């Protein structure tokens, strides 16, 4: 099954991620910037936000060599190492003028890849803060469609198997973005080994620990 989205829909979904993330960052209590993100344990909240802002800045400024690699993301974290989360939130909000016209013309599936990365990290931050929401946002099926679209090209039968699982769209999104452990995935009948092979060519991996997202208040 192939799912397509209009470029304007994708831009609007991305803008929603940015707006919600900025609001979330401006609501945090002192000290929360140093929280380790459970689903990205190599990063604190501040470092994860460095990556969010840095990715958009890199796209706008054409710094795309090694995009998605550990070195590329490490450079983003280093570039903003001394910035407060409040300042990073301002920077993120301020990217709208330069990035949105670019995002509007980025072709599929790259535009969906951007939504996937930013949406995954929106919910990583929500997990870190225990503030859950936006689980039915338009970005969720777009993110899933990006990853399963790549899998569709190499193993359509596996996509059919995953799509047939008795789980909702948000749980599917968190599963395919590596935010569930192997034990959690096996419990819902997810084809762990086959999907791990697919993820091996990406920066993502199945979580080594259980990840439980709460329900929106």
Secondary structure, DSSP 8 states (H G I E B T S, - for coil): ------HHHHHHHHHHHHHHHHHHHTT--TTGGG-EETTEEEEEHHHHHHHHHHHHHHHHTT--TTTTSHHHHHHHHHHTTT--HHHHHHHHHHTHHHHHHHHTT--TTHHHHHHHHHHHHHHHHHHHHT----TT-HHHHHHHHHHHHHHHTT-HHHHHHHHTSS--HHHHHHHHTT-SBHHHHHHTT--HHHHHHHHTTSS---BSS--------
